[in-house]
Amino acid sequence: MKLGKVIGNVVATKKVDNIRSLKILVVNYLNEAMEETKTTAACIDTVSAGEGDIVLLCSSSSARLTKMTKNACTDNTIVGIVDSVSSGSKYIYKKTEL
């Protein structure tokens, strides 16, 4: 699994049937210090994430193991919205309340 930050949306007017109803988001991967990297991916969203959210991703064959992505043609799936990340007793990331 990887962590990433949602930075945009993908709009596709035509998609294959098994992903037609699924939202696709652009995610920038984060490193272990929760800093953005230069790596991005288009990811199927299964949790209604939005721009700016820190998300948990699974990739490769694991990306097709959710109820929504079973048999879908995807290599990247957003499976969670992150509330916090800690190392020992120190928070590396904590979602702020709006």
Secondary structure in CASP SS format (residue, H / E / C, confidence):
PFRMAT SS
TARGET T0000
AUTHOR 0000-0000-0000
METHOD secondary structure of the structure
MODEL  1
M C 1.00
K E 1.00
L E 1.00
G E 1.00
K E 1.00
V E 1.00
I E 1.00
G E 1.00
N E 1.00
V E 1.00
V C 1.00
A C 1.00
T C 1.00
K C 1.00
K C 1.00
V C 1.00
D H 1.00
N H 1.00
I H 1.00
R C 1.00
S C 1.00
L C 1.00
K E 1.00
I E 1.00
L E 1.00
V E 1.00
V E 1.00
N E 1.00
Y E 1.00
L E 1.00
N C 1.00
E C 1.00
A C 1.00
M C 1.00
E C 1.00
E E 1.00
T E 1.00
K E 1.00
T E 1.00
T E 1.00
A E 1.00
A E 1.00
C E 1.00
I E 1.00
D E 1.00
T C 1.00
V C 1.00
S C 1.00
A C 1.00
G C 1.00
E C 1.00
G C 1.00
D C 1.00
I E 1.00
V E 1.00
L E 1.00
L E 1.00
C E 1.00
S E 1.00
S H 1.00
S H 1.00
S H 1.00
A H 1.00
R H 1.00
L C 1.00
T C 1.00
K C 1.00
M C 1.00
T C 1.00
K C 1.00
N C 1.00
A C 1.00
C C 1.00
T C 1.00
D C 1.00
N E 1.00
T E 1.00
I E 1.00
V E 1.00
G E 1.00
I E 1.00
V C 1.00
D C 1.00
S E 1.00
V E 1.00
S E 1.00
S E 1.00
G C 1.00
S C 1.00
K E 1.00
Y E 1.00
I E 1.00
Y E 1.00
K E 1.00
K C 1.00
T C 1.00
E C 1.00
L C 1.00
END
